Amino acid sequence: MSKWQPLETAPKDGREILLFAQGIQVVAHWDEFGRGWVMRERGKPKDQWVFASHWMPLPEPPATEVPDA
């Protein structure tokens, strides 16, 4: 697993990352107009700005197996 990195090194290309913000961990992405980090809530972007100090990439999702029918 990745380690926390300084926010200055975070990607600002629209991909979602994990942020450490105000004592909690949130999934967010950089606003396309460069206004700041936008938090995701229940799978959808939420119109709420996040003030973070560190970031890390999201982990890979677990492999899913399709059961035999």
N, C-alpha and C positions, 0 to 999 in steps of 0.2 A: 504494500500500500504506500501511496505517496505521503510525503510529510508536508506540514504547513509551510508555505512560502510567503515572503513579503508581498503585500498587495500590489506594489509597483511592478511586479513581474507577471501579473495576471493577464491572460489573453483578453483582448477587447474586440474579438471578431464575432461576437454574438452567441458563442457556444455557452452552455450552462456549466457552471462550476460550483464548487462548495465554498462558501465564504464563512469566515468566523467574524461575526458582527455583533457588537454589543453583548458579548457573553453567550451567544447562541450560534448554532450552525444553520445556515440557510442555503438553498439552491437559488442562484441568481445568474443574470447575464448583464453584460454592459449594454446600456441603451444605445441604439443605433445612431442617435444624434449626439452621443458623447456627453450626455448630461449626468450620468452616474450609473450605479448598479441597481437593477430592478429585481426584486424578489419574486420567486414563483410560489404560488399557493395552490394546492390541489391540482397540479398539472398545468395550470394556466398562469401567464404572467400577471402579477398583481401590481397595480399602480402605486407601488410603495418603494421609495428609495431606501437603500441600505448603506450604512456607513461601516465599512469593514476594515480590518487590519491585516488579515491573512487570507490565503486561499489555497485550495488543492483541487486537482481534477476529480470529477465524479468517478466512483469505482465502476467497473464493468458490471452490467446486470448479470444475474445468475443465468447459467445455461438452462434452457427449458427443453424438457424431453416430451415428445408427443407419445402418449401411451399407445400400444398396439390395440387395434380395434377387434 
